Amino acid sequence: MANVPVISFNAGELSPLIDARSDIDKYRHGCRTMLNMIPRIYGPAERRPGTEFIQESKNSPNGCRLIPFIYSSKIAYMLEFGDGYIRVYYDGKALVDEAGNQIEINTPYAGADLAEIQFKQLNDVMWITHPDYPPYKLSRTSATAFSLAKITFELGPFKTRNDIANDDSVTMKPSVTTGNGTLTASSSTFVAGHVGALFSVIQPRVNTKQSGSKTTPDTGVIGSAMLIEGTFTFTTSGTWEGEVKLERSIDGTTWEFYRAWISQISYTGTEEEEDIYYRINVVSLTSGTIKCLLTVNSSTQEGVCEITGYTSGTVVSMTVKKAFASTSADVRWSEGAWSDVEGYPKCITFFKDRAVYASTTKQPQSIWLSATGDYEYFYKGTLDDASFWLTLASDERNAIEWISALESILIGTSGGTWRLRSNSYDEPITPTNFSITQQNTQGSKNIQALPINDVILYVDTVGRKVRELLMDGDRDKYAALDLTALAEHITDSGIIAFAYQQHPDSLLWLALADGTLLSMAYEREQKVVAWSKHPFSGE
C-alpha cells in the first residue's frame, strides 16, 4: 500500500479499524493515538492546558458533581453538588459571604442521586429536576448569595380520572369546601406517600345562577356573590333607566369593577382564573324595574386539595387549594401526576415562554407544558395559553431521558427521538394545536442533552456514541448522526457525563466510567470532529 501523507491533525485519534482505509478523506487528517493534545480546526494540534487545584470537595473521596451557573457572558459560577449540599465557586476561587464564610446551600439530594439531576437556567434562576425529588429552584439573589426552594404546584398537573383505583365506583368526599379538613375515599386508596400530593374532585355545581330585581329608587347588590369559572352569561330585562355593574373579587370581600351597562344587555364572558367571585350591583335606578340574571354555563365545579396527613387507606387530612362545590361524594376524581407515589419529572426545558417537564416513574412517556408566562401553573385548560399534557404514542414504552428546545421541542427516549411542535411553523403550541412525531430510532442514555447552536448532542442508549441531532431539510425530520463513527474505540468504557466549552476552542469534554477524560474538537461548519484522550496520573 502506498504511503499516505498526514497533512493535518484535525481528525484527531481514529479507530484502528480504518488503519488500511486510505480512501477515507479523514485518514490523512488523523492519527492512531492522540494523548493530551487538542486538535485545532486549522490543522495543528496543541498540548492541552494544565489543571489548577482550587479546593478539595467537601465529601471527598465520595465524589461530587460540578454544574455551571451562567448568569451572563461575563459572570459565571461553578456549583459543587455533593451529599446534601451545594458549594459555589467564582473566578477560580470559593465564593464567600461578607463575613468570609464559604457559600454553602443545603439540598435534599444524596450523593448517589447527583448523576440523575437535570437542570435549566433562565437569567438568575436555575430549575432543577430529579425523578425522586420535587422540582427545585436555585436563585441567585445577589453577587454572593444563593437560595434553594422547592417549587409549589397548587393546581396540577393531574393524572387521568380514577387512575389509582381504575374503578368508577370509588368516590371521594371532602369534609369542607374551603380551608382544612379531610378527604374520604369509599375504599382503600391512599398510602402514606400521598402526603404532599394533589387530588381533584369534580362535583355538580350548587350555585349555577343568581337572579333578582330592583325597583326605583332601590339600588345596591342583588342576591349574594357567586363563584364563577369559565364562561358565564349576564342578562337584564324589564323597563328601566339607570346603571348596573358586574363586580369581581378574589376573596369575596374586596370588589373591583368588571363591566357596566346603562341599557338592556345579554352578555357572555369568560373567567380564566380560579375561585373568582362575581356579584350584581345596581348603581343607580332613575325609573322602572330592572331584572337581572347571572348564570354560570358549566354544570360542574372542580375542587383541588393538597394532602397534608395520612390516617388510613380511606382517610387523609387535606388543605383546599381550589374550592369544592359541596361536601358530597363523587366518582369524578383525579390524583396529582407528581408525588412521592408517582415520582417527579426528571427532565426540564423551556419553550415559547412555557416550562416543559417530562418523564416520571409512573408516566415515563408523558410531557407537561405549563401555562404561557407562568412556569408553575399546571391547571389544565383549552385556551391557547393554558397548560396541557400529552403522552408519546409509541409502540414501545421507552422512557423519556431528556428534552430540549430549538425551533421545536426535541425529546430523547431510550428508543428514539421525537419532535413536538405546532401544526404550522408560524403558530404557537396550544392545547388544541400541536403535533408530535418520531424522528428516528436512535435512543438515548439518561444523560441531559446539550443544545449547541442549531443542533443537539446526546449520548446513545448504551453510552458509547455521541450523536448529533440535526435537521434534514429534505425529509423535514431530525437525523441523529454518529460523531464517534471513525473513533468507535475511544469510548469503550462508556460515557457517564459530558460538557461543552465554547471558547477559546469549540470542545466537547467527556468523562468515561473508567475515569478517563476525552475531548472532541467540534466545529461542524468546518467539518471538524476530532477525538483525543487525556490521561491523568495519580488517583
Number of C-alpha atoms within 10 A of each C-alpha: 5 5 6 10 10 12 12 20 24 26 28 33 26 26 18 15 11 14 11 10 12 15 10 11 10 21 25 18 20 24 21 13 13 19 15 19 18 26 31 22 21 11 15 14 17 11 10 14 9 6 6 7 7 10 10 8 15 16 13 9 8 11 15 21 16 14 17 14 23 17 16 10 6 6 11 14 19 20 20 20 26 25 21 15 19 23 21 24 21 16 10 12 14 18 20 17 12 8 6 8 10 16 16 20 16 14 16 13 18 12 17 12 16 18 15 17 20 24 20 17 19 13 11 15 19 19 21 23 23 23 24 20 20 20 24 19 18 19 18 17 11 9 10 15 16 18 14 18 12 15 14 12 19 18 22 25 24 22 19 12 18 19 13 13 14 10 11 13 12 19 20 26 21 28 19 19 20 18 13 18 18 20 23 21 20 16 14 13 17 21 15 15 14 23 19 18 23 27 26 26 25 21 22 16 17 12 16 18 17 19 16 14 18 19 14 15 11 14 19 14 18 18 13 12 19 22 22 27 21 14 14 18 15 19 15 21 15 12 12 20 17 18 17 25 19 19 19 23 19 15 10 16 10 9 15 12 11 12 10 16 13 13 14 17 14 10 11 14 11 13 14 14 11 18 20 17 20 25 22 25 18 21 14 18 21 14 14 14 19 24 17 22 17 23 18 23 16 14 11 16 21 18 24 26 31 25 23 17 17 18 12 15 15 16 22 23 20 26 20 24 21 20 19 27 22 19 14 15 20 19 19 17 25 21 23 23 24 27 21 18 19 20 20 25 30 29 30 27 22 20 18 14 14 22 23 24 23 28 25 24 17 13 20 22 22 19 23 23 29 26 25 19 13 14 17 19 21 22 18 19 15 11 13 15 18 21 27 22 18 14 14 21 12 12 7 10 14 17 23 30 27 27 26 22 20 14 12 16 19 23 27 32 26 21 22 21 25 21 21 19 19 18 15 11 10 7 11 17 23 21 20 12 13 15 12 18 15 18 21 17 15 20 23 29 23 26 23 26 24 19 16 12 7 11 17 19 22 26 27 24 20 13 21 20 25 23 22 20 24 15 16 11 9 6 9 9 17 20 19 25 15 18 18 20 13 23 22 16 16 20 22 13 15 18 25 18 18 21 15 17 12 10 7 6 14 16 23 20 18 21 18 19 14 12 14 17 20 22 24 25 23 25 15 10 6 9 11 20 23 30 31 26 21 15 12 10 4 4 4
